[in-house]
């Protein structure tokens, strides 16, 4: 029976394309699913906003992404390459839809036959195909940019592109690369440039599912990389030598030669073989299976040490992300000490030591708040200025000059300049639930200098 992997793959690629294009437009509480804004120094993750100081989450996001791809590779081979990779999707749009279906430059069932460009009509069709792809390449470039410059900012910026040269340059570079890559390089990019192809084979084991030609049923076509013939010589060998699996392959390989670096697990060859073998009342000789099942008939073990280990690591990273996201602070406070270590103030009654700081408050909530602070410890340090709270608008930053003072009796004696760690609690006057603790160094002179 013809399994129509091709139809399923196109459905998956269509869903991936629409999902990727539509996702940047989905906004919940002014936050995106994923947005890394360098202009505003912000990260949006799972519709939660994070400040630049919380970018420590990014390594965990990248770690989760790499582990996920490695886990998928261990389970299903290079299924990502054939079913979800943008390079593969763009090539399918250009090669199959534009050149093959729309302009009829070649037969979709035979991707190995070179287009005869000696014909003037084919030269015109090639120019037309590139012309059709150019706006799609700019759309793809914009789609990638939307994860760094959101659509609500991107489109106003692009109405005056010369005022935003970095964004304009980014669009031109990405689109230019996609035009050259998709129309000229093609599948060479997958086999020669993409770093993933160089490491994926090390993740395979006997239970990894990938595209395999059943040599026991079909017969041997290759011996030590040397092709023996168009079809096997054995009387019981089922391969007919039609080479439909070769003609349909976008990676330009013969799947009957075994596991190869260029194979992207698109399974077009499995469909092509199924069409021929169905007419003979037999099953396809090319299947998406594991070497264990193909060679011994045993069931593929999806639950094994590697897959369990990846699942465990993914769960750990996801848990860390959830915990760290849940501990997100509603506002931030940066405390910077002034260059002058301290200042001694003397009056008729006593002497005191003053330290100056710059407090930078960042409001990360959607409403304005009034922020103030108190010195938790040590008890001898008092607030001189300011005496009122600082109003900070939503997603804005404001700073205040802070002067702290400690009297002579509150400071310990010493021969050299000393310092003490002050614990400061900052809070919102209109929302007591918003409270954070910071530490700052308070400097003071030796006791001998105070007694002068």
C-alpha positions as CSV (number, residue, x, y, z in Angstrom):
1,X,0.0,0.0,0.0
2,X,1.3,3.5,-0.9
3,X,1.9,5.2,2.5
4,X,2.1,8.8,1.0
5,X,4.9,10.0,3.3
6,X,5.2,12.9,0.8
7,X,1.7,14.2,1.6
8,X,2.3,14.0,5.3
9,X,5.7,15.7,4.9
10,X,4.1,18.6,2.9
11,X,1.4,18.9,5.6
12,X,4.1,19.1,8.3
13,X,6.1,21.7,6.3
14,X,3.0,23.8,5.7
15,X,2.1,23.8,9.4
16,X,5.7,24.7,10.3
17,X,5.8,27.5,7.8
18,X,2.5,29.0,8.9
19,X,3.3,28.5,12.6
20,X,6.7,30.3,12.2
21,X,5.2,33.2,10.3
22,X,2.2,33.6,12.6
23,X,4.0,33.1,16.0
24,X,5.6,36.6,16.1
25,X,2.2,38.2,15.8
26,X,0.8,36.4,18.8
27,X,1.1,38.8,21.8
28,X,-0.2,38.2,25.3
29,X,0.0,41.0,27.8
30,X,2.5,42.8,25.5
31,X,4.8,39.8,25.5
32,X,5.8,37.4,22.7
33,X,6.3,33.7,22.8
34,X,10.0,34.3,21.9
35,X,11.7,37.6,21.3
36,X,15.3,38.6,21.9
37,X,15.4,42.4,21.5
38,X,18.9,43.8,21.5
39,X,17.5,47.3,21.0
40,X,15.5,47.2,24.2
41,X,17.7,44.6,26.0
42,X,14.8,42.4,26.7
43,X,13.9,38.7,26.4
44,X,10.4,37.4,26.0
45,X,10.0,33.7,26.7
46,X,6.7,31.8,26.8
47,X,4.9,35.2,26.9
48,X,6.8,36.4,29.9
49,X,9.1,39.4,29.8
50,X,12.7,39.4,31.1
51,X,15.2,42.2,31.5
52,X,18.7,42.2,30.1
53,X,20.0,41.2,33.6
54,X,17.9,38.1,33.4
55,X,19.5,36.8,30.1
56,X,21.1,34.1,32.2
57,X,18.0,32.1,31.0
58,X,19.3,32.1,27.4
59,X,21.9,29.3,28.0
60,X,19.2,27.1,29.3
61,X,17.0,27.9,26.3
62,X,19.8,27.0,23.9
63,X,20.6,23.9,26.0
64,X,17.0,22.7,25.7
65,X,17.0,23.3,22.0
66,X,20.2,21.4,21.3
67,X,19.1,18.5,23.6
68,X,15.8,18.4,21.9
69,X,17.4,18.1,18.4
70,X,19.8,15.5,19.6
71,X,17.0,13.5,21.2
72,X,15.0,13.6,17.9
73,X,18.0,12.5,16.0
74,X,18.6,9.6,18.3
75,X,15.0,8.5,17.8
76,X,14.2,9.4,14.2
77,X,17.5,10.1,12.5
78,X,17.7,13.3,10.3
79,X,13.9,13.7,10.4
80,X,14.4,17.3,11.3
81,X,16.4,17.9,8.1
82,X,13.7,16.4,5.9
83,X,10.6,17.6,7.6
84,X,11.3,20.8,9.6
85,X,14.5,22.5,8.5
86,X,13.9,25.9,6.8
87,X,16.6,25.1,4.2
88,X,14.6,22.0,3.1
89,X,11.3,23.8,3.2
90,X,12.6,26.7,1.1
91,X,14.2,24.3,-1.4
92,X,10.9,22.4,-1.7
93,X,9.0,25.7,-2.4
94,X,11.6,26.8,-5.0
95,X,12.4,23.5,-6.7
96,X,9.1,21.6,-6.5
97,X,6.4,24.3,-6.4
98,X,8.0,27.2,-8.5
99,X,10.3,25.4,-10.9
100,X,8.4,22.0,-11.1
101,X,4.7,22.6,-10.6
102,X,4.3,26.2,-11.6
103,X,6.8,26.7,-14.5
104,X,7.1,23.0,-15.6
105,X,10.9,23.2,-15.9
106,X,11.4,19.5,-14.9
107,X,9.4,16.5,-13.8
108,X,8.9,16.2,-10.1
109,X,9.3,12.5,-10.3
110,X,12.9,12.8,-11.7
111,X,15.0,15.4,-9.9
112,X,18.2,14.0,-11.3
113,X,17.6,15.0,-14.9
114,X,19.3,18.3,-15.6
115,X,17.3,21.2,-17.1
116,X,18.4,21.9,-20.6
117,X,19.3,25.6,-20.4
118,X,20.4,25.7,-24.1
119,X,16.7,26.2,-24.7
120,X,15.7,29.9,-24.6
121,X,12.4,29.1,-22.9
122,X,14.2,27.4,-20.0
123,X,16.5,30.4,-19.5
124,X,13.4,32.6,-19.3
125,X,11.7,30.2,-16.9
126,X,14.9,30.2,-14.7
127,X,14.8,34.0,-14.5
128,X,11.1,33.9,-13.7
129,X,11.7,31.3,-11.0
130,X,14.3,33.5,-9.3
131,X,12.1,36.6,-9.7
132,X,9.3,34.7,-7.9
133,X,11.6,33.6,-5.2
134,X,13.1,37.0,-4.4
135,X,10.0,38.4,-2.6
136,X,9.6,35.1,-0.8
137,X,13.3,35.4,0.3
138,X,12.6,38.8,1.7
139,X,9.6,37.5,3.5
140,X,11.7,34.7,5.0
141,X,14.3,37.3,6.1
142,X,11.7,39.4,7.7
143,X,10.2,36.4,9.5
144,X,13.6,35.6,11.0
145,X,14.1,39.2,12.0
146,X,10.7,39.3,13.8
147,X,12.2,37.2,16.6
148,X,14.6,40.0,17.3
149,X,12.6,43.1,16.1
150,X,8.9,42.4,16.7
151,X,6.4,43.1,13.9
152,X,4.8,46.0,15.7
153,X,8.2,47.8,15.5
154,X,9.5,46.2,12.2
155,X,6.9,47.6,9.9
156,X,7.1,51.2,11.1
157,X,10.8,51.0,10.9
158,X,10.8,49.7,7.4
159,X,8.6,52.6,6.2
160,X,11.7,54.7,6.7
161,X,14.5,52.2,6.1
162,X,17.3,54.7,5.7
163,X,16.8,55.8,9.3
164,X,17.4,52.2,10.4
165,X,20.5,51.1,8.4
166,X,21.3,48.2,10.7
167,X,17.8,46.7,10.2
168,X,17.9,47.4,6.5
169,X,21.4,45.8,6.2
170,X,20.2,42.8,8.1
171,X,17.3,42.3,5.6
172,X,19.5,42.7,2.6
173,X,22.2,40.3,3.8
174,X,19.8,37.5,4.9
175,X,17.6,37.8,1.8
176,X,20.7,37.9,-0.4
177,X,22.0,34.7,1.2
178,X,18.7,33.0,0.8
179,X,18.5,33.9,-2.9
180,X,22.0,32.6,-3.5
181,X,21.6,29.5,-1.3
182,X,18.2,28.3,-2.5
183,X,18.6,29.1,-6.2
184,X,22.3,28.2,-6.6
185,X,23.7,26.0,-3.8
186,X,20.6,23.9,-3.1
187,X,21.3,20.6,-1.4
188,X,25.0,21.2,-1.5
189,X,24.5,23.4,1.6
190,X,23.1,20.4,3.5
191,X,25.9,18.0,2.7
192,X,28.9,20.4,2.6
193,X,28.2,23.3,4.9
194,X,25.6,22.5,7.5
195,X,27.4,21.5,10.7
196,X,24.6,19.3,11.9
197,X,25.1,16.7,9.2
198,X,28.7,16.2,10.5
199,X,27.6,15.1,13.9
200,X,24.3,13.4,13.4
201,X,25.7,10.0,12.5
202,X,27.5,9.8,15.8
203,X,24.0,9.9,17.5
204,X,22.8,6.8,15.6
205,X,22.5,3.4,17.1
206,X,20.9,0.1,16.1
207,X,17.5,1.4,17.2
208,X,17.6,4.8,15.5
209,X,14.8,5.0,12.9
210,X,15.9,6.2,9.5
211,X,15.4,5.5,5.8
212,X,16.7,1.9,5.0
213,X,16.7,-0.2,1.9
214,X,15.9,-3.8,2.7
215,X,18.9,-5.6,1.1
216,X,17.7,-9.0,2.2
217,X,14.5,-8.8,0.1
218,X,15.6,-6.4,-2.6
219,X,19.1,-7.8,-3.2
220,X,22.6,-6.3,-3.2
221,X,23.2,-3.4,-5.5
222,X,26.6,-2.1,-4.1
223,X,29.7,-3.9,-3.0
224,X,32.3,-1.8,-1.1
225,X,30.9,1.4,-2.6
226,X,31.0,-0.1,-6.1
227,X,27.8,-0.4,-8.0
228,X,27.3,-4.0,-9.2
229,X,24.5,-3.2,-11.7
230,X,21.2,-1.5,-12.2
231,X,19.3,-4.3,-10.5
232,X,20.3,-7.4,-8.4
233,X,21.2,-10.6,-10.1
234,X,19.6,-13.1,-7.7
235,X,16.5,-14.9,-8.9
236,X,14.6,-14.1,-5.7
237,X,15.8,-10.5,-5.4
238,X,12.7,-8.2,-5.5
239,X,14.3,-4.9,-6.6
240,X,13.2,-4.3,-10.2
241,X,16.0,-1.9,-11.0
242,X,13.5,0.9,-12.0
243,X,15.6,3.3,-9.9
244,X,12.5,5.4,-9.1
245,X,14.0,5.8,-5.6
246,X,17.1,7.4,-7.2
247,X,15.2,9.6,-9.6
248,X,13.0,11.1,-6.8
249,X,15.8,11.8,-4.3
250,X,16.3,15.6,-3.6
251,X,19.8,14.8,-2.1
252,X,20.9,13.0,-5.3
253,X,21.9,9.7,-3.7
254,X,21.0,6.1,-4.2
255,X,19.4,4.9,-1.0
256,X,20.3,1.3,-1.9
257,X,24.0,2.1,-1.1
258,X,23.1,2.2,2.7
259,X,23.4,5.0,5.3
260,X,24.8,8.1,3.7
261,X,25.7,11.5,5.0
262,X,23.5,13.3,2.4
263,X,20.3,11.5,3.3
264,X,17.8,13.9,4.9
265,X,15.1,11.3,5.8
266,X,12.5,12.9,3.5
267,X,11.2,9.4,2.6
268,X,10.4,10.3,-1.0
269,X,12.2,7.2,-2.0
270,X,10.0,5.1,0.2
271,X,6.9,6.4,-1.5
272,X,8.4,5.9,-4.9
273,X,9.3,2.3,-4.2
274,X,5.9,1.7,-2.6
275,X,4.2,2.8,-5.9
276,X,6.2,0.3,-7.9
277,X,6.0,-2.6,-5.4
278,X,2.2,-2.1,-4.9
279,X,1.7,-3.0,-8.5
280,X,3.5,-6.3,-7.8
281,X,1.5,-6.9,-4.7
282,X,4.6,-6.5,-2.4
283,X,5.7,-4.2,0.3
284,X,8.1,-1.3,-0.3
285,X,11.8,-2.2,-0.2
286,X,12.6,1.2,1.4
287,X,11.2,1.8,4.8
288,X,11.5,4.1,7.8
289,X,12.8,1.7,10.3
290,X,15.8,0.8,12.5
291,X,18.7,-1.4,11.5
292,X,17.8,-3.8,14.3
293,X,14.3,-4.3,12.9
294,X,15.5,-4.5,9.3
295,X,18.2,-7.0,10.0
296,X,16.6,-9.3,12.7
297,X,12.9,-8.5,12.6
298,X,13.0,-7.5,16.3
299,X,10.9,-4.5,17.3
300,X,12.7,-1.2,17.6
301,X,13.5,-0.3,21.2
302,X,12.4,3.3,21.6
303,X,12.9,3.2,25.3
304,X,16.7,2.7,25.8
305,X,19.5,4.3,27.8
306,X,20.1,7.1,25.3
307,X,16.5,8.2,24.9
308,X,15.8,7.9,28.6
309,X,19.0,10.0,29.3
310,X,17.9,12.7,26.9
311,X,14.4,12.7,28.3
312,X,15.9,13.1,31.8
313,X,18.2,15.9,30.8
314,X,15.3,17.7,28.9
315,X,13.1,17.4,32.0
316,X,15.9,18.8,34.2
317,X,16.5,21.8,31.9
318,X,12.8,22.5,31.6
319,X,12.4,22.3,35.4
320,X,15.2,24.8,35.8
321,X,13.6,27.1,33.3
322,X,10.2,26.9,35.0
323,X,11.7,27.6,38.4
324,X,13.9,30.5,37.3
325,X,11.0,31.9,35.3
326,X,8.7,31.7,38.4
327,X,11.3,33.6,40.5
328,X,11.2,36.5,38.1
329,X,11.4,39.8,40.0
330,X,8.8,42.5,39.2
331,X,11.4,45.2,39.4
332,X,15.1,45.5,39.4
333,X,17.5,47.6,41.5
334,X,21.2,48.2,40.6
335,X,23.3,49.9,43.3
336,X,26.5,51.7,42.2
337,X,28.9,53.2,44.7
338,X,30.3,56.7,43.9
339,X,34.0,57.1,43.3
340,X,34.5,58.9,46.6
341,X,34.8,56.1,49.3
342,X,33.3,58.2,52.1
343,X,32.9,61.7,53.6
344,X,33.2,62.7,57.2
345,X,30.7,65.1,58.6
346,X,31.3,66.8,61.9
347,X,29.0,69.0,64.1
348,X,29.0,70.2,67.6
349,X,27.8,66.9,69.1
350,X,29.4,64.1,67.0
351,X,31.0,63.0,63.8
352,X,29.4,60.8,61.1
353,X,30.5,59.0,57.9
354,X,28.5,59.4,54.7
355,X,28.5,57.2,51.6
356,X,27.0,58.2,48.3
357,X,25.3,55.7,45.9
358,X,23.3,55.7,42.7
359,X,20.2,53.5,42.8
360,X,18.8,52.5,39.4
361,X,15.2,51.2,39.6
362,X,13.7,49.3,36.6
363,X,10.0,48.8,36.6
364,X,9.2,45.6,34.7
365,X,5.5,45.6,35.3
366,X,2.7,47.1,33.2
367,X,1.7,49.8,35.7
368,X,3.6,52.7,37.3
369,X,5.0,52.2,40.9
370,X,6.6,54.3,43.6
371,X,9.8,52.7,44.9
372,X,11.6,53.3,48.1
373,X,14.1,51.4,50.3
374,X,15.2,50.8,53.9
375,X,18.5,49.7,55.4
376,X,17.9,46.3,57.1
377,X,21.4,46.0,58.6
378,X,23.5,47.1,60.3
379,X,21.3,49.2,62.5
380,X,23.7,52.1,62.7
381,X,23.3,53.1,59.1
382,X,20.6,55.7,58.4
383,X,19.1,57.2,55.2
384,X,20.0,60.9,54.7
385,X,18.5,61.4,51.3
386,X,16.1,60.9,49.6
387,X,13.2,61.1,51.9
388,X,10.4,60.3,49.4
389,X,9.7,57.5,47.0
390,X,10.7,57.5,43.3
391,X,7.9,57.1,40.7
392,X,8.8,54.8,37.8
393,X,6.6,54.4,34.7
394,X,5.9,50.9,33.2
395,X,9.0,49.3,31.6
396,X,11.1,52.4,32.4
397,X,14.2,53.1,34.4
398,X,14.8,55.9,36.9
399,X,17.7,56.6,39.1
400,X,18.0,58.4,42.5
401,X,21.1,59.7,44.4
402,X,21.2,58.1,47.8
403,X,23.2,59.3,50.8
404,X,23.6,56.9,53.7
405,X,25.2,57.9,57.1
406,X,26.6,56.1,60.1
407,X,27.5,57.8,63.4
408,X,30.9,57.4,65.1
409,X,29.5,55.0,67.7
410,X,28.1,52.6,65.1
411,X,31.5,52.0,63.4
412,X,34.1,49.5,64.5
413,X,37.7,50.6,65.2
414,X,40.6,49.7,62.9
415,X,44.0,50.7,61.7
416,X,43.1,50.8,58.0
417,X,40.1,51.9,56.0
418,X,37.3,49.5,56.8
419,X,34.0,48.5,55.2
420,X,30.8,46.8,56.2
421,X,28.2,45.1,54.1
422,X,24.8,46.9,54.2
423,X,21.6,44.9,53.5
424,X,19.0,47.0,51.7
425,X,15.4,46.1,51.1
426,X,13.7,47.9,48.2
427,X,9.9,47.8,47.9
428,X,7.0,49.4,46.1
429,X,4.9,51.7,48.3
430,X,1.7,50.9,46.4
431,X,2.3,47.2,46.2
432,X,3.8,45.6,49.3
433,X,4.2,42.3,47.5
434,X,7.0,43.8,45.4
435,X,10.1,43.6,47.5
436,X,13.7,42.7,46.8
437,X,16.9,42.6,48.8
438,X,20.3,43.9,47.7
439,X,23.7,44.3,49.3
440,X,26.0,47.3,49.2
441,X,29.4,48.1,50.7
442,X,29.6,51.0,53.2
443,X,33.1,52.4,53.6
444,X,34.4,54.2,56.7
445,X,37.8,55.4,57.9
446,X,40.0,54.1,60.7
447,X,39.0,55.1,64.2
448,X,42.1,57.3,64.5
449,X,40.9,59.5,61.6
450,X,37.5,59.9,63.2
451,X,39.0,61.1,66.5
452,X,41.1,63.8,64.9
